[in-house]
Amino acid sequence: MQDLFAVTEQTVHLAVRDGHDAVYVEKIHGHSSLPLPSQIGGRLPLTCTAVGKALLAPEDPAVQEEILSRPLRRYTPRSITDPKVLARELDSIRRTGIAIEREESALGGCCLASPVLLAGEPIAALSVSVPTERFAPELLAPAVRTAALALGRVLARASTGQPEG
């Protein structure tokens, strides 16, 4: 997370899934003052945050179906409330490894996230949040994806008892 913050100088989140929510376990505040609803220990629906969508996309189809079968909450006018639209977005996230949220949880901020996988299972998601006017997914995506892959590798080594290298 520190490396991702050093590269972007923007707010970095680490979140895990608990039921239908993303739970924020760590947050490094960026240099921009963003009106973000995230806080350490706080919860937001998987369906309206980049970390949530990054956690949901690689999940078992039955988990996705259960979540998409419920009403999708609207936090802003940009929140996705159509399950078919969100299902298409989840398909794209599975292909690219990148989830994007454009003012779906708070106006004025956008976020890009990538899942952290352990043995192919999503165990966390890393994200970078930036002011809408400075959101450049093509610049952020490589850094976020690399950080998530690196964290997954560290966790995989730790789970097998191999030293970091």
C-alpha positions, 0 to 999 in steps of 0.5 A, spaced: 500 500 500 505 504 501 508 503 494 502 504 491 501 511 495 508 513 493 507 512 486 500 515 486 500 520 492 492 519 492 488 515 497 489 508 497 484 502 500 485 495 502 478 492 503 475 485 504 469 482 503 464 480 508 457 478 506 454 483 501 459 488 503 466 491 502 469 492 509 475 497 509 481 494 513 486 500 511 486 506 508 492 511 506 489 518 505 492 522 499 494 529 498 487 531 495 481 532 500 476 527 497 469 526 500 470 519 500 465 515 504 470 510 506 473 509 513 477 503 516 472 498 519 467 501 515 462 498 510 459 499 503 455 495 498 460 491 494 456 493 488 457 501 488 465 501 490 471 499 486 474 495 491 467 491 492 466 490 484 473 487 484 472 483 490 465 480 487 467 479 480 472 473 481 467 470 486 463 464 484 457 465 480 452 463 485 455 469 490 454 474 484 447 471 482 445 472 490 447 479 490 445 481 483 438 478 485 437 484 491 435 491 489 442 495 488 442 501 493 443 508 490 448 512 493 449 517 488 445 519 481 451 515 478 450 508 482 449 502 478 442 500 480 441 495 474 443 488 475 444 487 468 449 493 467 453 491 473 453 483 471 456 486 464 461 490 468 463 484 472 465 480 466 469 486 464 473 486 471 474 478 470 477 479 463 481 485 465 483 485 473 481 492 473 474 495 477 472 502 476 467 506 480 466 513 477 462 517 482 458 511 484 459 512 492 460 519 492 460 525 487 467 528 486 471 522 486 473 516 482 476 509 484 480 504 480 481 497 484 484 490 483 483 484 486 488 480 491 488 473 489 490 467 493 490 460 489 485 464 485 480 466 490 479 473 491 481 475 499 482 482 498 482 488 493 487 494 493 484 501 490 486 508 489 481 514 489 482 520 486 478 527 484 474 526 478 477 531 474 484 528 475 481 520 474 486 517 469 484 510 469 489 508 463 495 511 468 492 508 474 491 501 472 498 498 471 500 501 478 494 498 482 494 491 478 501 490 479 500 492 487 495 487 487 499 482 484 505 483 488 500 482 495 497 476 492 504 473 491 507 475 498 501 472 501 501 466 497 509 465 499 507 466 507 501 461 506 506 456 504 512 458 509 516 460 503 521 466 505 520 473 501 524 474 495 
